[in-house]
Amino acid sequence: MSQRFVVRATGPARPGQTAALGTALVSANCRLLDLSQHVAFGEVALEALVETPDDLGALLPTAGDVFGLDCRVEKVSAESEALWADVAKDSRWILTLMAPSLSAEVMAEVGALTAEQGLTIQQVKRLSAESQLDAALSADAGACLEWQLSGAVRDSTSLREKILALSERFDVDVALQPGNLWRQHRRLICFDMDSTLIQAEVIDELARRHGVYDDVAVVTERAMRGELDFQQSFRERMSKLEGLDESVLAEIAESLPLMPGLERLMGYLKRLGYRTAILSGGFTYFARYLQERLGFDEIHANELVIRDGKVTGEVQEPIIDAERKAMILKQIVEREGWHPDQTVAVGDGANDLKMLAVAGMGVAFHAKPLVRRQAELSVSIIGLDGLLYLLGYSVSDLATLSVDS
């Protein structure tokens, strides 16, 4: 009767070890069922699941003579096989840990949190460039570890709250998402503009230049208290811009501060073939400026009505509000023939929540507390290029691309 064994071989990695193991297994009359190999810090861990009618431990030569490795053979029990089958059915998760630097304390806290939720850590790998995770980095988006997990989350509400608390306590970004096929096949990335792509709220800048900033701020505050919805507040704020000289628009556009990491992010997204869109409650004038500068594929924003060189303060329908952002994202998906889960949405405000909810991956970026709590994923510490980590790209992967060509 055939028996199953696991052969585990570990030691300094060098070429030819897998071939040597295979040759030994052939000599031992083994049928190979599965194979795993991992190299880290110069050490190899090589594991083979095999089946043989004989006593494998007696047939295999001593480890040092063939493998140059420490080798042991373990018989597989029926209980172990049943456990493996159960694990194979478990849900898969990706936890991304990002910050300018990462400490052993953070690693311990994340490990404790995943264990508390009944999640098994299958693999941890570094996506960032430097091996020194606890030193501040500047060459890329910071330090990043990706944790591949399996299991059923015991309490998703508690987990979300504890992830946010851990993020705030250690100034790190912790993002947990399903480890499904769609993560590797995103096609569309939609961005809010103000306070997401740029470090400014354009309507505030326009009001400041027109001398009506305080009046506009009062309307904004009323909207934040829930006294006005987005469309009402937008109309009131626009009315206060009546008479603003058109020349001011170009001056503001030229001085808009880009969000850190934006240029690097867009360079790689273009090379990787993503379609990118701006869906903004701001203005097309400034979205078009970013499109020309950075190469966004399409823009959807509000039009500034200008007559005789002056902003009229009128509103041109339709207004891009929360519902319309979500609708436009869906329209792009239908037009291109993609699956909704192939989309990513990035925004910072309550006006972005519906867009984040309908996307396959919704990211609250440097967002208000309410948005952070409701969004699927939250990034508050690192720059926009941290999105590349959430998409699963390592710095070494991206180094093979030329963002200038």
URTABEL-V375246 format. One record per pair of residues at least 4 apart in sequence whose C-alpha atoms are under 6 Angstrom apart, sorted by sequence separation. I is the first residue (numbers start at 1). J is the second residue. D is the distance in Angstrom with one decimal. If there is no record, write none. Layout:
i;j;d
I;J;D
I;J;D
This chain:
i;j;d
26;30;5.8
39;43;5.5
63;67;5.5
64;68;4.5
115;119;5.5
162;166;6.0
167;171;5.4
192;196;5.9
193;197;4.8
194;198;5.5
195;199;4.9
208;212;6.0
223;227;5.5
228;232;5.7
230;234;5.9
284;288;5.7
290;294;5.7
291;295;4.9
306;310;5.3
320;324;5.5
331;335;6.0
333;337;5.9
367;371;6.0
371;375;5.9
389;393;5.2
25;30;5.3
39;44;4.4
64;69;5.7
114;119;5.2
137;142;5.3
167;172;4.8
195;200;5.3
207;212;5.0
208;213;4.6
222;227;5.4
223;228;4.5
228;233;5.8
269;274;5.5
291;296;4.7
306;311;4.5
333;338;5.2
347;352;5.6
367;372;5.9
388;393;5.6
38;44;5.7
63;69;5.9
167;173;5.5
194;200;5.8
207;213;4.6
305;311;5.9
306;312;5.7
356;362;4.2
372;378;5.8
38;45;5.3
63;70;5.8
194;201;5.0
305;312;5.8
37;45;5.7
63;71;5.2
364;372;5.7
37;46;4.4
36;46;5.9
133;143;5.7
36;47;5.2
345;356;5.3
364;375;5.9
35;47;5.9
35;48;4.5
366;379;6.0
34;48;5.8
345;359;5.8
362;376;5.6
363;377;4.8
364;378;4.6
365;379;5.0
366;380;4.3
34;49;5.0
128;143;5.2
344;359;5.4
363;378;5.4
365;380;5.9
33;49;5.4
57;73;5.8
128;144;5.1
343;359;5.2
344;360;5.8
348;364;5.4
33;50;5.2
127;144;5.5
284;301;4.9
343;360;5.0
344;361;4.7
345;362;4.9
346;363;4.8
347;364;5.4
348;365;5.2
32;50;4.6
126;144;5.9
127;145;5.9
283;301;5.2
284;302;5.7
342;360;5.9
344;362;5.8
346;364;6.0
347;365;5.6
31;50;5.4
126;145;4.5
277;296;5.8
282;301;5.8
283;302;4.6
284;303;5.6
341;360;3.7
348;367;4.1
31;51;5.1
125;145;5.7
276;296;5.3
277;297;5.8
281;301;5.7
282;302;5.8
283;303;5.6
340;360;5.9
30;51;5.6
125;146;5.4
216;237;5.5
276;297;5.3
277;298;4.8
278;299;4.6
279;300;4.9
280;301;4.8
30;52;4.8
124;146;5.6
277;299;5.5
278;300;6.0
124;147;4.5
123;147;5.9
123;148;5.1
122;148;5.5
122;149;5.4
121;149;4.6
326;354;5.7
13;42;5.7
120;149;5.4
322;351;4.7
326;355;4.2
12;42;5.9
13;43;5.1
120;150;5.2
322;352;5.8
325;355;5.8
12;43;4.5
13;44;4.9
28;59;5.6
102;133;5.3
103;134;5.4
119;150;5.5
11;43;5.4
12;44;6.0
101;133;5.6
102;134;4.9
119;151;4.8
322;354;5.9
11;44;5.6
101;134;4.7
10;44;5.5
101;135;5.4
210;244;6.0
10;45;4.6
101;136;5.2
9;45;5.9
100;136;5.2
117;153;5.5
9;46;5.1
100;137;6.0
117;154;5.3
8;46;5.9
8;47;4.6
281;320;5.0
7;47;5.5
281;321;5.9
7;48;5.1
6;48;5.6
100;142;4.5
101;143;5.4
6;49;4.6
99;142;5.7
100;143;5.6
5;49;5.9
99;143;5.5
5;50;5.4
98;143;5.7
4;50;5.6
98;144;4.5
279;325;5.9
4;51;4.4
97;144;5.5
3;51;5.5
97;145;5.2
3;52;5.5
2;52;5.1
3;53;5.8
17;67;5.9
96;146;4.6
2;53;4.0
95;146;5.8
1;53;5.6
95;147;4.9
94;147;5.8
94;148;4.9
93;148;6.0
93;149;4.9
92;149;5.8
93;150;6.0
11;69;4.9
92;150;4.5
199;257;5.4
10;69;5.4
91;150;5.5
198;257;5.6
199;258;5.9
9;69;5.8
10;70;5.3
90;150;5.8
91;151;5.3
198;258;4.4
199;259;5.5
9;70;5.5
90;151;4.9
198;259;4.9
9;71;4.2
197;259;5.3
8;71;5.5
246;309;5.2
8;72;5.4
246;310;5.3
7;72;6.0
245;310;4.7
7;73;4.7
244;310;5.5
6;73;5.8
243;310;5.2
244;311;5.1
6;74;5.2
243;311;5.3
5;74;5.4
242;311;5.4
5;75;4.4
242;312;4.7
5;76;5.2
242;313;4.2
4;76;5.5
241;313;5.3
99;172;4.8
98;172;5.8
239;313;4.3
98;173;5.0
238;313;4.9
97;173;5.8
97;174;4.8
96;174;5.8
96;175;5.1
95;175;5.5
95;176;4.4
94;176;5.7
94;177;5.4
93;177;5.8
93;178;4.5
94;179;5.2
93;179;4.3
188;274;5.8
190;276;5.8
192;278;5.9
92;179;4.9
187;274;5.1
188;275;4.8
189;276;5.0
190;277;4.7
191;278;4.9
192;279;5.3
193;280;5.5
188;276;5.9
190;278;5.7
191;279;5.9
192;280;5.0
265;385;4.6
261;383;4.9
262;384;5.5
260;383;5.1
261;384;4.8
261;385;4.6
268;403;5.9
267;403;5.2
196;347;5.9
189;343;5.8
191;345;5.9
187;342;5.4
188;343;4.8
189;344;4.6
190;345;4.7
191;346;4.9
192;347;4.9
186;342;4.1
189;345;5.7
186;343;5.6
175;377;5.5
173;379;5.6
141;385;5.8
141;386;5.5
129;395;5.4
127;394;4.1
128;395;5.4
99;382;6.0
